[in-house]
Amino acid sequence: MRRRAKTQGNALMVAWQDIPWKKVHRHVFRLQKRMYRATQHGRVRTARKLQKLLVKSWYARLLAVRRVTQDNRGKHTAGIDGVKSLTPEKRVALANAMPCDGKAIPLRRTWIPKRGSATEKRPLGIPTQYDRAQQTVVRQALEPEWEAQLSPQTYGFRPGRSWWDAIEAIFHGITFRPQYALKVDIAKCFDRIGHAALLAKTQAPPVIRRQLKAWLQAGIMEDHHLFPTTAGTPQGGSVSPLLALIALHGMDEAITQVYPRARVIAYADDCVVLHEDRRVLEHCQQLLIASATPWRATSPGWIFSASTSANIGWGSTNRVKAPAVIAWDTSP
């Protein structure tokens, strides 16, 4: 008879205040580290087994519930069920009732002011507390695998990295020799990711892939009307930033494989390409569009906005000079 893992079972339902959180963090991190190393060494089957083990882990579910209901800044934001906070008893009950059953509750649409604009607003899709906790468990299972695969020059939505690191990478790129800079921005990146291509690219176990598909196609509730979601990863869920990183993964390799001396520094859906030859950057624009085409939705497509600066370097007087923005629409 196979023994049940020590991190599973109703016998571990203890008072929320008495949970040994250091032990919980240590156990989840140990599983994630094993996944990271297995991915680095190409042991795909081992990584998949560890992912399925972590999704079922009692400690992983406890940690996900704590992050959603206590640690996150949006812990008091309600989904369509109106639940804003949970008592300690309900937190334990939530951790005990989070199966990956391939079901999802529609999101609640809300609008927040867009940073840098006084008139524009950005849409958010807010899941319920239950779905947010489930998404956090899945993110804990997928993140180590993709941390082992993502480019070291990618800084957005990754643990232990910030936009300050991206600035430092650009600084080191222009310190010793002047470079031309190509700044690329993908307009509405989150809203135009194709679901089928994204799910195929995750290469997750079937139980996780079915759950991801349910979240992506859950629909959005706004003004008591349900709208279907046929493309994109809704902003507001805890797993959405990781899914965007997965969709964008490989775009930098499309440039570095052709031009090894080019430096691609990315932060979320923005990136900067550095090279001493301006003609190389003009070709990089086309390489980025070609690499992104398979991962965009069929409609309306991704729009790339790119601008090429003058020759810049540390101490150069031209480092903020740039011409007008050129946009490419990759829609069919």
Secondary structure, 3 states (H helix, E strand, C coil): CCCCCCCCCHHHCCCHHHCCHHHHHHHHHHHHHHHHHHHHCCCHHHHHHHHHHHHHCHHHHHHHHHHHHHHCCCCCCCCCCCCCCCCHHHHHHHHHCCCCCCCCCCEEEEEEECCCCCCCEEEEEECCHHHHHHHHHHHHHHHHHHHCCCCCCECCCCCCCCHHHHHHHHHHHHHCCCEEEEEEEEECCHHHECHHHHHHHHCCCHHHHHHHHHHHCCCEEECCEEECCCCCCCCCCCCHHHHHHHHHCCHHHHHHCCCCCCEEEEECCEEEEEECCHHHHHHHHHHHHHHHHHHECCCCCCEEEEEECCCECCCCCCCCCCCCCEEEECCC
